[in-house]
């Protein structure tokens, strides 16, 4: 059902001139708040914003959306964390008609991976606003010292380069990445896809015990165990891994591009002037990093003000606002802003190239697409921890797959 079906004559019955928008604490939100007067002037509508931290936001949605509350019109949500659950519970309105209603807004300008992640059963239920891809962060000075003229293009080359650099100076890790059971899942996903695997197959069966998945677990865990920091802990999320890299203690680091300023800002990084970026190295199945929307805007299906809610979404995700966000360092899902020199002027040139490569072959998810995402991450993340600890990655993958299949069966009931 398109939104226009909600009321007579294209305007909702009970439509209000005030659009109630719930947003997360994020630089995107700060930028949009500054531009609001322009939208209010253009449309004659008033926007009322509720802004919350991620955990409070989830709590608020759980209570209000579950109760069918109509006091949220537009909501900022995480497509890969709660999108499937929200769509399944019919919290998100079907936007099929809206995304086609304005040629200038141009839905075809959005990248395929993020659009896939904001769709449910083939229908758009959200519009992606912030994207992330996994790229390779590296130290140009350490590569030069090791006689390497270019960053590794394949996972085999990454291993060889990391081994060479660590052998030359055991105080510097060849490679660092997330090691915590749940936090590592998202960054491990690009390794899994590049080996030719995934978390589930097209029929929805668990596939973390395929030959490809076993190789990916063994590779990722082995690289951290053998070429990682000494006495590496198995509970690092990105702040701990990033700190090792920015303190000058690692040569290579695979991580979300959205965190790049932590590595290039001299106030935060001791190695700011020597950091380079490269596309995710290719595995046996090629270079298949994730290309995901970390946040999207949706319209509450219980809102009585849906046509005005869409006006806000259309404006906030239009080409003009998206370009302004992109220039402020918020990576966008629109293709046009990456092609526009203005849109990439503030980014390191090699990072722009790495992102362009990622969006071509990128996979639209970085974790299992299920209702209970946190629980699924704990299960599929266990073999990562086991492999880092030197245990049998293949056996750990078999155990995890059985647990994950049971989880999927329970969810399907």
C-alpha positions, 0 to 999 in steps of 0.5 A: 500500500502506497502512502497516498492510499492513506487519505483523500486527495493525496493529503492524509486525513488528519494531516498535521502541518507539524512533522514529528521526526525522531533522529539519532545522535549523529553528525548527519542529524546536526547537519540536517537541523541547521538546514531545517528553516529552509525546508520549513520555508519551502513547504510551510510545514513545521518540523519537531525533532526528537533526538536520542542516543542509539540505545534510547532510540531503540527503547523508544521505538520498541515501546511506541511502534509496538503500541501502534503509536501515531506520534512518530511520523519519520524515523531514523533507523538502522536497516541492518540492525532492526530493519527486518524486524521493523518491516516484518512487524509492519512498523515501516510504511511501504514507499513504493509509490513515493520513490517513483513520484518525483523524477528529479529526486531520482531513486535510481541514483541510490546504490544497489547495496544500500537500496537492497538493505532498505527494502523488504520483500522487494519493496522499499521501506526506507531511504538510505542516508549514511553508508559504510564500506570496509577498506584497507587502512595502511602505513605508507612508511612501513610499506616503503621500508619493507620495499613494497611499492603498492598496497596489497591487492589480494588477501595472499599479498596482505598476509605476505606483506604483514608477515614481512613487516612484523618479522622486520620489527616484532614491536609492530603488528603486521595486521590489526582488526576487531577481535571481539565475538560480536564487534568483529562479525561486521568486519569479518563479513568482507573476508567471508564474501571475498572467500565466496561465502555468506552467513546464509544461502538463498534458501535461508539455510545457515552456511557458516560451515561451508569450505569457503566460510571455514577458510575465511575464519581460519584466514582472519583468525590466523592473520591476527594470531600470527601477524597481530599485536603481541598478547592480543585480547579477544574482546577488541571493538573498533576503538581498541583496534584503531588505537593500536593502528593510530599509536603506530603499532600496526601496518595494516587494518581493515575497518569501516571507511566512516571511521577514517578521520580517527586515523588522519586527524593529527590530534588523534593519530600519531601516524596521520601523515603516513596513512593510506587507504586501499580497496579491500584485498581480493580473495578467491571470489574477488574483492567483495567488501560490504557496502551498507547503509548504517542509517536510513529514514523510514515513515511510521506506518501508524502515522496519520501524517504520512504525505507530509512525512514523505515530504520531509524524507524526500527533502532530507534525502534529495540531491542538494541535502545529500551533497551538503552532507557528503561535503561535510564528511558523511558518506552518502548512498547516492552515486551522483555525489561521489561522481561530483568533485565537490562531493569528494574534495574533503576526502583523501583521494585514495580513500575516494578510489577505495570507496568507488571500488567497494560500491561496484562489487559491494555486498548489501549486508555486513551481518546476518539479516535476521530479527534478533541480530545481536544473538546471531552475531554472538553465534557466528562470531564465536569461530572468529574468537576460536581461530584467534585463540589458535583453536580448530577454525573448521570445527568451530565453524561446524559447531557455530553452524549447528547453533545458527541453524537452530536459531534460524529454525526458531525464528521461522516458527 
